[in-house]
């Protein structure tokens, strides 16, 4: 029977996306990576978006122009539960009863 990962995910380092799988240990073994740190160039670790943003900010500072702020992106509904709101509603219901 083939080993199944008990967790999978990804690790993003700049523009590099690394797939990660976690297996439970059945034997004592060493960890192996497909790419060593020596094989990764500085160019691969460069964050292009941050560099472009910094370039824009420096350009605006050099020309003494105001930074234009855009409207906040429309918030999408999330499945995050606000525990404080739930607790407050629960307490209000308890006091009302």
Secondary structure, DSSP 8 states (H G I E B T S, - for coil): -----SEEEEEEETTEEEEEEE---SS------SS-GGGS-TTTT--HHHHHHHHHHHHHHHTT------------------HHHHHHHHHHHHHH-
